[in-house]
Amino acid sequence: MRIAILGGTRFIGRAVVERLAAEGHELLVVHRGEHEPAGLPAVEHAHVDRHDGPALAAALTPFGVEGLVDISGMNAAAADAALDAVGASVKLVAISSGDVYRAYDGLHSERTTDGVPLTEESPLRERRFVDGPQYENLELEERYLPRGATVLRLGAVYGEHDYQRRFEFVLRRVRAGRKRIPVGSGQFLFSRVYVGDVATAVSLALSGDHRGTAFNVVEPVTAPYRLFAEQILAAAGASDVELVTVRDDLLPEDLSLTGALSQHLLMDSSKAHAVLGWAPADVSASLRRSVRWHLANPPSDGSDDFSADDAVLD
C-alpha cells in the first residue's frame, strides 16, 4: 500500500514508519524538515507544512496515496487540511488520545466524574482546553470519524525516543545514585501502551475495514503508580532503591502522579482486541527495553537538583 504519514520522524511516528516499512509498504513521510534523526528507514520524505492544504495536496497527489496515517494532527484546522488533500477512497487512520474522555477533565479539575475502565462509549469531554493552533483531539475526531477514519485513542505512550520522558520521575534519581525516593500513596491508575504496540495497531487499522470507529489502544493490565515505579526500578537494576511514602502535599512536583488523585484514567482495550485483533507484545520486555534506552540516552536538560527530595526525606 502507498501510505502517507503526517509526522513520522519523532516518537510515535518513527515507530510507525519502521513498522510499515518493514512490512513492505511504500511510504511518504510528510513533515516540516525540523527533525531528521539518524537511523530512519530509507523512505520518501516531503517537507511540507501540513497546515498548508494546497501544498499538502501537491505533495500527496503525485505519490498516489492509498492510505493516510495522521500522527501530528492538532485540531480541526490540521485535520481539515489533511482531509481536503486526499480523495474519498483513501484509507484513514488518526492518532488520538484518552484525553477526549470526560474523566480527563475530571482529573484536571480535581473531580471524580466517571467510573473506570473507560470504554469507547464513555462520556467525552464537553469543555475544550485550547483555542488556536494547539492540540485538541476532540476536534480531530470530529473531523476524521465522519470521513470513515479509524481513530486510535492512546493511553500514556512509553518507549524509545519518548520526548515526554515518562520514566524520568524515577530514572533521573537512579542516574544520580539516589537510594531513597519520596512517593505518595501511589494508587493512581493511568493506562499505558508501548510505542511499538501502537505501530502494530496502526498496521492492523490499515489492513482492515473499521470505518468511522474509535478504539482504545492500551495495555490490558495497568500497574498503579507506585508499582509502576517499582517496575521501572527493577528494569533499571535498581531494586535496592527505597520508595518512601510521604504526605502528598510534600511531594516534589515531578512525583505528583504518585499522590492521591481525583480521577483514574484507566481505559478498556477489549474492543481493540476483539475487533482489530490487537494485543500488546511482551509488556515486561517492552518495559525493560524502554528503560535501557532511557538510561543510555539521558535528557540534555535533566535536573540534578534533589533539594525537594532531601527536604521531605530528612
Backbone torsions as a table, in degrees:
resi	resn	phi	psi	omega
1	MET	NA	143.6	176.4
2	ARG	-92.3	110.9	-168.9
3	ILE	-121.5	128.2	172.2
4	ALA	-96.7	136.0	-179.7
5	ILE	-120.3	117.8	179.3
6	LEU	-88.9	105.0	-177.2
7	GLY	87.4	79.4	-174.1
8	GLY	-127.5	25.3	-174.9
9	THR	-114.5	-13.2	-176.3
10	ARG	-106.8	-136.0	-166.1
11	PHE	-65.4	-79.1	-177.5
12	ILE	-66.5	-44.0	-179.1
13	GLY	-58.9	-40.5	179.3
14	ARG	-60.7	-45.5	-179.8
15	ALA	-64.2	-39.0	179.4
16	VAL	-65.7	-44.4	178.6
17	VAL	-60.0	-45.7	-179.7
18	GLU	-60.7	-42.3	-179.0
19	ARG	-66.8	-49.5	-176.0
20	LEU	-69.3	-35.8	176.4
21	ALA	-64.1	-41.2	179.1
22	ALA	-64.1	-28.0	178.9
23	GLU	-82.0	-4.3	175.2
24	GLY	93.3	9.9	177.8
25	HIS	-73.8	152.7	172.5
26	GLU	-90.1	124.1	-169.8
27	LEU	-118.5	144.5	169.1
28	LEU	-123.9	114.2	-179.6
29	VAL	-95.0	118.0	-176.0
30	VAL	-103.9	120.5	179.5
31	HIS	-160.0	172.7	-175.2
32	ARG	-82.8	-5.7	179.9
33	GLY	86.8	9.9	-178.8
34	GLU	-79.8	-23.5	-179.9
35	HIS	-127.1	112.3	177.6
36	GLU	-127.0	68.0	-175.1
37	PRO	-68.0	151.4	176.1
38	ALA	-70.1	153.0	174.3
39	GLY	90.3	1.0	176.7
40	LEU	-71.6	149.4	175.0
41	PRO	-58.8	153.9	-178.9
42	ALA	-80.5	86.2	178.6
43	VAL	-125.8	167.5	-178.4
44	GLU	-72.8	141.3	178.2
45	HIS	-121.0	147.6	171.1
46	ALA	-128.9	120.3	-179.8
47	HIS	-89.3	97.8	-174.0
48	VAL	-140.7	142.3	169.2
49	ASP	-75.7	113.7	-173.7
50	ARG	-64.0	-16.2	177.3
51	HIS	-81.5	-10.8	178.7
52	ASP	-90.1	93.7	-173.8
53	GLY	-55.2	-51.0	179.6
54	PRO	-60.2	-41.9	179.3
55	ALA	-65.9	-38.6	178.6
56	LEU	-65.1	-43.9	178.1
57	ALA	-62.1	-38.4	180.0
58	ALA	-65.0	-29.2	178.2
59	ALA	-81.1	-37.1	-174.8
60	LEU	-80.8	-36.0	-173.0
61	THR	-60.7	-50.8	-180.0
62	PRO	-67.5	-21.4	177.8
63	PHE	-70.5	-23.3	-178.1
64	GLY	71.3	47.1	-172.9
65	VAL	-62.2	133.0	176.6
66	GLU	-110.1	-24.4	178.3
67	GLY	-139.0	147.1	179.6
68	LEU	-131.0	126.4	175.4
69	VAL	-113.9	115.0	-178.1
70	ASP	-100.1	106.0	179.9
71	ILE	-101.3	-26.3	-175.6
72	SER	-104.2	15.4	177.3
73	GLY	-60.5	131.8	-174.3
74	MET	-107.7	-38.4	-170.9
75	ASN	-167.8	-165.9	-177.8
76	ALA	-61.0	-42.0	-177.2
77	ALA	-63.3	-42.2	179.4
78	ALA	-66.0	-43.2	179.4
79	ALA	-65.0	-42.8	-179.4
80	ASP	-61.0	-42.4	179.7
81	ALA	-60.8	-41.8	-179.9
82	ALA	-68.1	-45.3	-176.6
83	LEU	-68.6	-32.8	177.8
84	ASP	-70.4	-18.6	-175.3
85	ALA	-90.5	-6.4	-177.5
86	VAL	-128.3	157.3	179.4
87	GLY	-82.3	172.4	-175.8
88	ALA	-67.8	-20.8	-176.6
89	SER	-83.9	-10.4	-176.6
90	VAL	-72.2	132.0	178.0
91	LYS	-77.5	131.8	-171.5
92	LEU	-115.9	134.9	171.8
93	VAL	-131.5	127.8	-179.8
94	ALA	-123.5	135.3	178.6
95	ILE	-88.9	121.9	176.6
96	SER	-123.7	-159.5	-172.9
97	SER	-152.7	160.8	173.1
98	GLY	-66.5	-3.2	178.0
99	ASP	-71.7	-5.4	176.7
100	VAL	-75.2	-16.1	-175.9
101	TYR	-80.2	150.1	178.4
102	ARG	-58.3	-30.8	-179.8
103	ALA	-59.1	-32.5	178.3
104	TYR	-64.3	-41.5	175.4
105	ASP	-64.7	-40.1	177.6
106	GLY	-58.5	-44.1	179.3
107	LEU	-60.2	-44.4	-174.9
108	HIS	-80.4	-11.6	175.2
109	SER	-110.9	13.6	176.2
110	GLU	57.1	45.8	175.3
111	ARG	-127.4	153.7	170.1
112	THR	-99.7	113.0	-172.8
113	THR	-111.3	-24.1	-170.6
114	ASP	-147.4	147.0	169.8
115	GLY	-73.8	159.2	179.7
116	VAL	-126.4	155.7	9.4
117	PRO	-78.0	156.1	178.2
118	LEU	-84.4	125.3	175.2
119	THR	-100.6	175.1	178.2
120	GLU	-63.7	-15.2	178.7
121	GLU	-96.3	-1.0	179.2
122	SER	-65.3	153.4	-177.6
123	PRO	-59.1	140.4	175.8
124	LEU	-91.1	163.5	177.2
125	ARG	-62.4	143.7	168.1
126	GLU	-96.4	-34.9	-178.6
127	ARG	-79.4	134.2	174.7
128	ARG	-95.4	141.1	-173.6
129	PHE	-95.3	-16.2	-173.5
130	VAL	-132.2	159.3	174.3
131	ASP	-140.8	108.1	-177.4
132	GLY	120.2	-162.8	-172.6
133	PRO	-79.7	64.6	178.1
134	GLN	-131.4	178.4	-175.9
135	TYR	-75.9	132.2	170.4
136	GLU	-151.3	96.2	-175.0
137	ASN	-66.2	-24.0	174.9
138	LEU	-60.4	-43.4	177.9
139	GLU	-64.4	-41.8	178.6
140	LEU	-56.7	-48.9	-178.5
141	GLU	-65.7	-37.8	179.8
142	GLU	-62.0	-25.5	177.2
143	ARG	-87.8	-44.1	-171.5
144	TYR	-77.9	-41.8	-175.4
145	LEU	-60.4	-44.9	178.0
146	PRO	-63.6	-21.2	177.5
147	ARG	-86.7	5.3	176.1
148	GLY	87.2	19.0	179.8
149	ALA	-75.2	155.2	164.9
150	THR	-92.3	122.5	-178.5
151	VAL	-106.8	129.0	179.4
152	LEU	-107.7	113.6	178.5
153	ARG	-93.4	110.2	-174.2
154	LEU	-93.0	152.4	167.8
155	GLY	-85.3	-153.1	177.4
156	ALA	-73.8	113.4	-176.0
157	VAL	-87.3	133.0	178.5
158	TYR	-128.0	166.3	177.0
159	GLY	139.4	-171.7	179.4
160	GLU	-61.5	142.1	177.4
161	HIS	71.0	17.8	178.6
162	ASP	-71.3	108.0	-179.1
163	TYR	-78.8	-10.8	173.4
164	GLN	-83.1	-14.3	173.9
165	ARG	55.3	58.7	-174.2
166	ARG	-68.8	-15.6	178.2
167	PHE	-96.0	-4.1	-168.8
168	GLU	-66.7	-24.3	179.2
169	PHE	-60.5	-24.2	175.0
170	VAL	-102.0	-47.6	-168.6
171	LEU	-68.8	-29.4	178.1
172	ARG	-65.9	-28.4	177.6
173	ARG	-79.0	-34.5	175.8
174	VAL	-63.8	-46.3	-179.9
175	ARG	-58.9	-34.0	-177.9
176	ALA	-83.5	-0.9	178.8
177	GLY	76.5	20.1	178.6
178	ARG	-68.5	136.8	-177.7
179	LYS	-107.0	-7.9	177.2
180	ARG	-136.6	132.7	-178.8
181	ILE	-127.1	125.1	178.2
182	PRO	-75.8	136.2	176.8
183	VAL	-138.3	161.1	174.4
184	GLY	-89.1	-153.3	-178.0
185	SER	-64.1	-28.1	171.9
186	GLY	72.6	26.3	-176.1
187	GLN	-99.6	-0.6	-178.8
188	PHE	-61.6	133.0	178.6
189	LEU	-108.1	116.7	-177.9
190	PHE	-133.5	107.8	-175.4
191	SER	-60.2	141.8	-177.3
192	ARG	-126.6	164.7	175.1
193	VAL	-156.2	139.6	179.3
194	TYR	-76.7	141.4	-174.2
195	VAL	-59.9	-35.5	177.5
196	GLY	-65.8	-31.4	177.5
197	ASP	-74.8	-27.2	171.6
198	VAL	-63.8	-44.1	178.6
199	ALA	-60.3	-37.4	176.4
200	THR	-62.1	-42.7	179.8
201	ALA	-64.0	-39.5	177.8
202	VAL	-61.4	-44.8	179.3
203	SER	-59.7	-44.1	179.5
204	LEU	-65.8	-38.5	178.9
205	ALA	-64.2	-36.6	179.2
206	LEU	-72.0	-30.4	-175.0
207	SER	-86.4	-15.7	-178.8
208	GLY	-108.7	-174.3	178.5
209	ASP	-123.2	95.4	-176.8
210	HIS	-129.4	50.5	-171.6
211	ARG	-62.3	135.1	176.4
212	GLY	66.1	30.8	-175.2
213	THR	-123.0	139.3	175.5
214	ALA	-106.5	142.3	179.1
215	PHE	-131.0	134.2	166.9
216	ASN	-76.3	129.0	179.5
217	VAL	-121.1	94.6	-178.3
218	VAL	-147.1	160.1	176.3
219	GLU	-65.5	143.5	-175.7
220	PRO	-71.5	-19.6	179.1
221	VAL	-121.2	130.0	-177.2
222	THR	-121.2	121.8	176.4
223	ALA	-77.9	134.5	170.8
224	PRO	-57.7	160.7	-166.7
225	TYR	-62.1	-34.1	178.1
226	ARG	-67.2	-44.3	177.7
227	LEU	-64.1	-37.6	175.9
228	PHE	-58.2	-45.0	177.6
229	ALA	-61.2	-40.6	178.3
230	GLU	-63.9	-38.4	178.8
231	GLN	-65.6	-39.1	177.3
232	ILE	-64.0	-44.0	178.7
233	LEU	-60.5	-43.9	179.8
234	ALA	-62.9	-43.1	179.5
235	ALA	-65.5	-27.4	178.9
236	ALA	-86.3	-0.1	-177.2
237	GLY	70.5	30.7	-176.0
238	ALA	-124.6	42.6	-178.3
239	SER	-67.5	-11.4	178.3
240	ASP	-81.4	-6.1	178.8
241	VAL	-76.4	133.8	-177.4
242	GLU	-95.9	131.9	171.6
243	LEU	-92.6	117.9	-174.1
244	VAL	-105.8	119.1	-178.6
245	THR	-74.2	127.4	178.3
246	VAL	-130.7	169.9	177.0
247	ARG	-64.1	143.7	-177.4
248	ASP	-59.4	-35.7	-177.3
249	ASP	-72.0	-8.2	178.4
250	LEU	-102.0	-3.5	-175.4
251	LEU	-66.8	136.4	169.2
252	PRO	-58.2	150.6	-172.2
253	GLU	-57.1	-39.7	-176.0
254	ASP	-76.9	-1.0	176.1
255	LEU	-111.1	13.4	-174.5
256	SER	-62.3	-29.9	-179.4
257	LEU	-70.3	-10.0	174.8
258	THR	-85.6	-3.0	-179.7
259	GLY	-87.6	-172.4	178.1
260	ALA	-84.9	122.6	-177.7
261	LEU	-117.5	159.7	-170.5
262	SER	-74.9	-29.8	-170.8
263	GLN	-144.2	126.0	174.6
264	HIS	-74.5	151.4	175.1
265	LEU	-118.2	60.0	-180.0
266	LEU	-95.5	120.7	-175.6
267	MET	-110.5	150.1	-179.0
268	ASP	-102.4	123.2	-178.4
269	SER	-105.6	17.1	-175.5
270	SER	-63.6	-30.5	177.9
271	LYS	-65.5	-41.4	177.6
272	ALA	-63.7	-36.9	177.8
273	HIS	-65.1	-47.5	-172.6
274	ALA	-75.6	-39.1	-172.3
275	VAL	-97.2	-48.1	179.3
276	LEU	-78.1	-23.8	-172.3
277	GLY	76.9	23.8	-176.8
278	TRP	-88.8	142.5	170.8
279	ALA	-151.9	144.8	178.2
280	PRO	-70.6	156.5	171.6
281	ALA	-73.0	-169.5	-179.4
282	ASP	-59.1	108.4	-174.1
283	VAL	-64.7	-39.8	179.3
284	SER	-62.2	-41.3	178.9
285	ALA	-66.9	-39.0	178.8
286	SER	-63.3	-40.9	179.1
287	LEU	-64.4	-45.3	-180.0
288	ARG	-62.2	-42.8	179.7
289	ARG	-62.3	-42.3	-179.1
290	SER	-65.7	-44.4	-179.3
291	VAL	-63.4	-41.3	178.3
292	ARG	-59.5	-43.2	-179.6
293	TRP	-63.6	-44.7	-177.6
294	HIS	-66.8	-36.0	176.4
295	LEU	-66.7	-35.6	-179.1
296	ALA	-80.7	-15.4	-176.6
297	ASN	-130.9	68.9	-178.4
298	PRO	-64.8	150.4	178.4
299	PRO	-66.5	144.8	-177.9
300	SER	-70.0	-21.9	-177.6
301	ASP	-107.9	21.8	-178.7
302	GLY	-63.5	142.9	-178.1
303	SER	-93.8	141.2	173.5
304	ASP	-111.1	22.9	178.9
305	ASP	-94.0	112.7	180.0
306	PHE	-117.5	26.4	-178.4
307	SER	-64.4	-33.1	178.2
308	ALA	-67.4	-37.6	174.0
309	ASP	-61.1	-50.6	-176.0
310	ASP	-61.6	-36.1	-177.4
311	ALA	-63.9	-35.7	-176.9
312	VAL	-91.1	-22.8	-177.9
313	LEU	-87.4	-23.9	-177.5
314	ASP	-71.2	NA	NA
